Amino acid sequence: MENPFESGHIKNYILLYASIVVIMVLFFIATTLFNDVEQHKKKQFNTEKKEQVQVVEKNSTKSKKFKFKLLEKAY
């Protein structure tokens, strides 16, 4: 394998590296220019406390109707 410094190929490697860097910089500039960032509205939460109305339940003598009917005898 030849030494690139002695054979003069180092110029090709430097040009390759520089071209890759230039392409990366161009892509970065293109994405920052053409990529529009959307402005979102600021969200505001309701911080006012609502008064909770407590419903007072009175014990009624009415029988509660259950969804299931129990058996009279346990087997």
N, C-alpha and C positions, 0 to 999 in steps of 0.2 A: 504494500500500500504506500502510495506516495504522500509525502508531507505537503499539505495544501499551502503552507507558507512558502515553501521553496518552489513549488511548481506554478504559483500564480493563481491557483483556484480560490484563494481566500476572498478575492474580489467577488466571485460568484456567490459565496456563502453570505457575505455581508449584504449584497444586493437582495438576496432572498430574504434575509432577516428584516431588512429595512422595508421591503415591499409588504411583508406580512404585518409589520407594525403600522404602516400607512393604511392598509386595508382595514385594520382594526379601528384606527382612529376615524376613518371615514364612516364606518358602520356606526360608531358611537355618536358621531355628529348627526348622522341621518336619523337615528332613533330619537335623539333629543329634539330635533327640529320638527319632525313629522308626527311624533306621538303626542297627541293632545291629551292633557290630563283633565279629567272631568272635575268640576267643582261641585262638591256635595253640600247640601244645605245642612246647617248646624241643627242637630236634634235637641229639642228642649223637652224635658220631662215635666209633667205636672207635679209641682211640689206642694200644692195646697192640700191640707188634710181635709177629708170629708168626714163629717160626723156620722158615726155608725148608729143606726137606729136599732135598738134592741127590742125584739118582740117578746113580750112576756106571755108565756103559755100557762094557762090555768089548767089544773087537773080536772078533766071532765069525767063525768060518770059514764059517759058513753063507752060502750065496749069497742075495743079496737078490732077491726077486721083484718085478719091475717090472710096472707096469700095461700098458705098451706093449712090444711085441716089435720090436726093430730088425731091419732087413734085413741079410742076410749080405753082400750086394754093394751098393755105392753106385752109382747110375746117374747 
